[in-house]
């Protein structure tokens, strides 16, 4: 049996099982609740899950939804930057694009604080691995998300995460020093 090409499998890590996500309860640390955030990157999901986290698995049917796709470029940077200032600049049911690494690696808001020139902040945001995020922005999109299962994480293998984080911090610190020292 062939799968429909408009259906994608997605994952969300949180503290509880979430069968019916609330699009107004997103990442309050970065986007002030502007959407429900998921990823198709299963390895990323499990590597960055915390102890006692719950990984929820879903299918999203994109048929009939307006989808905006970003690449890791200047348009994406502007979208991320505006979201940090609670300004939603894209009108779509679903936004698919790279995860901003500063939310993964805790750069203390340096990138989107206004402390740096836009082009310097963009350079820093481009550092690190590229994972994909999918943001459900409308009730219509949430209505087309089907919960499949959940799994409680009881044991973590943190070696790969630590190695990735250490490599990122090293490159980020060098790039930031070069920018600030200019």
C-alpha positions as CSV (number, residue, x, y, z in Angstrom):
1,X,0.0,0.0,0.0
2,X,1.5,3.4,-1.1
3,X,1.4,6.2,1.5
4,X,-0.1,9.6,0.5
5,X,2.6,12.1,-0.4
6,X,0.7,14.8,1.4
7,X,0.9,13.0,4.8
8,X,4.0,13.6,6.9
9,X,5.0,11.9,10.2
10,X,5.9,14.4,12.9
11,X,7.2,14.3,16.5
12,X,6.7,16.6,19.5
13,X,8.6,16.3,22.8
14,X,7.0,17.6,25.9
15,X,6.2,16.7,29.5
16,X,2.9,15.0,28.8
17,X,1.0,13.1,26.1
18,X,-0.7,15.6,23.8
19,X,-3.5,14.2,21.8
20,X,-5.0,17.5,20.8
21,X,-2.4,20.2,20.6
22,X,-3.2,23.9,21.2
23,X,-1.8,26.1,18.5
24,X,-1.6,29.0,21.0
25,X,0.6,27.0,23.4
26,X,3.9,26.9,21.5
27,X,7.4,27.6,22.5
28,X,6.9,30.6,24.7
29,X,10.6,31.0,25.1
30,X,11.1,31.9,21.5
31,X,7.9,32.5,19.6
32,X,5.4,33.5,22.3
33,X,3.0,30.7,21.7
34,X,2.7,31.4,17.9
35,X,1.9,27.9,16.8
36,X,2.4,24.3,17.8
37,X,5.9,23.1,16.9
38,X,6.8,19.6,15.7
39,X,9.7,18.0,13.7
40,X,9.9,15.2,11.2
41,X,13.5,14.5,12.5
42,X,13.0,11.5,14.7
43,X,16.7,11.3,15.7
44,X,16.7,14.9,16.7
45,X,13.5,14.4,18.7
46,X,15.0,11.6,20.8
47,X,18.5,13.1,21.1
48,X,17.2,16.4,22.5
49,X,14.4,15.0,24.7
50,X,15.0,15.4,28.4
51,X,14.7,12.8,31.1
52,X,11.1,11.9,31.8
53,X,10.0,13.6,28.5
54,X,7.2,12.3,26.4
55,X,7.6,11.9,22.6
56,X,4.3,12.2,20.8
57,X,4.0,10.9,17.3
58,X,1.6,12.3,14.8
59,X,0.6,12.3,11.1
60,X,-0.2,15.6,9.4
61,X,-2.3,15.7,6.3
62,X,-1.2,18.7,4.3
63,X,-3.9,18.4,1.7
64,X,-5.9,21.6,1.5
65,X,-3.6,23.5,3.8
66,X,-1.6,26.6,2.9
67,X,2.0,25.7,3.6
68,X,4.9,28.1,3.7
69,X,8.4,26.6,3.3
70,X,11.6,28.3,4.4
71,X,15.2,27.5,3.6
72,X,18.0,28.5,5.9
73,X,18.4,32.0,4.3
74,X,17.6,35.7,4.9
75,X,13.8,35.3,4.5
76,X,13.9,32.6,7.2
77,X,16.1,34.8,9.4
78,X,13.6,37.7,9.2
79,X,10.7,35.3,10.1
80,X,12.6,34.0,13.1
81,X,13.6,37.5,14.2
82,X,10.1,38.8,13.9
83,X,8.6,35.9,15.8
84,X,11.0,36.7,18.7
85,X,9.4,40.1,18.8
86,X,5.9,38.5,18.7
87,X,5.2,39.6,15.2
88,X,3.9,36.9,13.0
89,X,4.8,37.8,9.4
90,X,3.7,34.7,7.5
91,X,0.0,34.0,6.8
92,X,-0.2,30.2,6.3
93,X,-1.7,27.2,8.0
94,X,1.7,25.5,8.3
95,X,5.2,26.8,8.3
96,X,8.0,24.4,7.5
97,X,11.7,25.4,7.8
98,X,14.9,25.0,9.8
99,X,14.8,25.1,13.6
100,X,16.7,28.1,14.9
101,X,19.7,26.6,16.6
102,X,19.8,29.3,19.3
103,X,16.6,27.8,20.8
104,X,18.4,24.4,20.9
105,X,21.8,25.5,22.2
106,X,20.8,28.4,24.5
107,X,22.7,31.4,23.2
108,X,20.9,33.6,25.8
109,X,19.1,35.7,23.2
110,X,22.3,37.1,21.7
111,X,21.1,36.4,18.1
112,X,17.7,38.1,18.3
113,X,18.4,40.7,21.1
114,X,19.2,43.6,18.8
115,X,22.7,43.6,20.3
116,X,24.2,42.6,16.9
117,X,23.8,43.9,13.4
118,X,21.3,41.9,11.4
119,X,24.0,40.5,9.1
120,X,26.1,39.4,12.1
121,X,23.1,37.8,13.8
122,X,22.4,35.9,10.5
123,X,25.9,34.6,10.4
124,X,25.5,33.2,13.9
125,X,22.1,31.7,13.3
126,X,23.6,29.8,10.3
127,X,26.0,27.9,12.6
128,X,25.3,24.4,13.6
129,X,23.3,21.5,12.3
130,X,20.1,22.0,10.4
131,X,17.0,20.3,11.7
132,X,13.5,20.9,10.4
133,X,10.5,22.3,12.4
134,X,6.9,22.3,11.4
135,X,4.7,24.9,13.0
136,X,0.9,24.5,13.0
137,X,-0.4,28.0,12.9
138,X,-4.2,27.6,12.4
139,X,-7.0,25.5,13.9
140,X,-7.5,24.1,10.4
141,X,-4.0,22.7,10.5
142,X,-4.4,21.4,14.0
143,X,-7.6,19.7,12.8
144,X,-5.6,17.7,10.2
145,X,-3.0,16.5,12.8
146,X,-3.7,12.9,13.9
147,X,-2.1,11.7,17.1
148,X,-0.6,8.2,16.7
149,X,1.2,7.3,19.9
150,X,3.4,8.5,22.8
151,X,6.5,7.2,24.5
152,X,7.9,8.2,27.8
153,X,11.7,8.6,27.8
154,X,13.1,6.8,30.8
155,X,16.8,6.5,29.7
156,X,18.9,9.0,27.8
157,X,22.1,8.5,25.9
158,X,23.6,12.0,26.2
159,X,27.0,11.4,24.6
160,X,25.9,12.4,21.0
161,X,24.0,15.4,22.3
162,X,26.9,16.6,24.4
163,X,29.3,16.2,21.5
164,X,27.0,18.1,19.2
165,X,26.5,20.8,21.8
166,X,30.2,21.2,22.5
167,X,31.0,21.5,18.8
168,X,28.3,24.1,18.4
169,X,29.4,26.1,21.4
170,X,33.0,26.1,20.2
171,X,32.2,27.3,16.6
172,X,29.6,29.8,17.9
173,X,32.1,31.3,20.5
174,X,34.8,31.7,17.8
175,X,32.3,33.4,15.4
176,X,30.9,35.7,18.1
177,X,34.4,36.7,19.1
178,X,35.3,37.5,15.6
179,X,32.1,39.6,15.2
180,X,32.5,41.5,18.5
181,X,36.2,42.0,17.9
182,X,35.7,43.6,14.5
